[in-house]
Amino acid sequence: MASTNKRIYCKFCNFFTRDITTYASHLESTHSDLLPEGISGYQAINFIKTGKLHGTCIICKSDTDWNDVTHKYKRFCNNPKCKETYIKTFKERMIGKYGKTTLLNDPEQQKKMLANRSISGTYLWSDHVHTTTYTGSYEKSFLEFIDKVMDYDASDIIMPSPHTYYYEYEGKQLFYIPDAYIPSLNLEIEIKDGGDNPNMHHKIQDVDKVKEKLKDDVVISSKINYLKIYNKENNRFLKYLNEMNDNIYNNDKEKQIVMI
């Protein structure tokens, strides 16, 4: 459950709790006659705060649906072209800002190389409509979790992330592309093993740790939300959602969330 240190008082009666999930259930079961028809408890909390019954697509400005998993309105409408436009626009901005580098240092080329690895593949969602490209077993495990366990919205995840982060190591400019990006949460996700491979030379491990810290720093400095999932511990995503819901209720929804 998502709990908060503050008491949450019902807007319609004397009920109070410190648990957001309990408050959402209370609104849905007790005060449905005072709320717009058919909305969930979490949507009711949002409606009470904002007076809105829909979100707004960041591309075409059309209405967007409520996401029952994230308890937020989606950032894109149901037109798949809007998501495609978002990715294309971001790529154009990156090219305009950084230009092209050599082939091996080209983020787009790296994405192609990752997609062609033997452990890469295409995940077919349970709706038998949407597909997502993954680059390894850890990414595939995460997709299976959010699809089959959480019934997550397939249109709300981009793999790999459309964002490229640049950092310096020993005088060279390197780049980092997170494994996934969730637009509705403005969340970058890195999915990997725990970095404790006993067969890897300790000097290589030390270099990797330094680079990992530099990657973390550049993402965090961008003020974007950031989550790292190790060794297929996919329930960390649920913990992230709980913390996000706490922030939303405490009127601190713009607060950056970092879980590394």
LINJO-V876434 format. One line per field, one symbol per residue. phi: phi as a letter, one per 40 degrees, with the letter a starting at -180 (. if undefined). psi: psi as a letter, one per 20 degrees, with the letter a starting at -180 (. if undefined). Layout:
# LINJO-V876434
phi->???
psi->???
This chain:
# LINJO-V876434
phi->.cbbcccbcccbaccaabbccccccccccbbccbbdcgccccccdccccbgbbacbccbbgccbccbcccgacccbcccccccccccccccccccccbgcbcdcbcdcccccccccccccabcccccfbcbbcbbacccccccccccccbfccccbabbcdccbbbabafgbcbbbbccabbdcbfbcbbbaccgbcccccccccccccccccccdccccccgccabbbbfgccccccccccccccccccfbccccbbbb
psi->qorqhqpopqiiajqqrjphgggghgghhhkhiiqqpjqrghhgggghhhjqjqappigijrqqrpoigikrqqiqajohhggghgggggghggghgiaqarghjohhhggggghjqhjrapporhikgqqppqjrhgggggghghghgilqohikppprqiqppprpoljqprqpoqhqpoghilppppprrjkkoiipqhhgggghhghghhggghghiijqqppppqkkmiihhghghghghggghjkliippppn.
